[in-house]
Amino acid sequence: MEKVLVVTGGSRGIGAATALLAGKQGYAICVNYLRNQAAAQHVVDELEKIGVRAI
């Protein structure tokens, strides 16, 4: 079974760092954001570059 992590506030700061760290540790990541879609998409793009499933 795949491990999935939902990161609230994942578009910047501690949330983005948590998403990247957990992705490197084998989690699939769901990045949640409130206002900044572009920043959230950037985090998703960075995760996908290293082979992590992310939305």
N, C-alpha and C positions, 0 to 999 in steps of 0.2 A: 504494500500500500504506500502510495506517495505521501510524503509529508508536505503539508501546505500551511503557509503562514500568511495571515491577513495583517497587514501593517497599516494601522490608522495613522494619519499624518505622515505618510510615507514619501511625500514629495520633496521633503527637505530636512535638514538638521538630523536629529537623533533618529527619526523615522526612516529617512533615506539610508543612513548608516546601518541601521538594524536590518533593513531589507537587503542591502548588499552583503552584509556579513552572513545572514541566514541563508541567502542564496548560495554563497560560496560553501556553506556547510551542507548543502544538499536539499534545501527546501525549495518548493515551488512558491512563488510570491504573488500575492494579490496586494497591489499598492492602492490604498485609499487616500483620497485628498478632499479638501473642502473647496478651494478656490483656484489653485494653480495647476490646471491640466497640463500645461507645457512642461512644468517641472516634474510632475508625476510621470509623464511620458518619457522624459529624459532618464529617470530612474529605471523604468521598464526597459528602455533601449540598452542601458548599461548592463542590466541583468542578462538580457538576451545575447549581448556580445560575448558573455562568458558562458553561454550555454544553459542558462537558467530559464525555466518556464515561468513567465511573468505576465500579468495583466494589470 
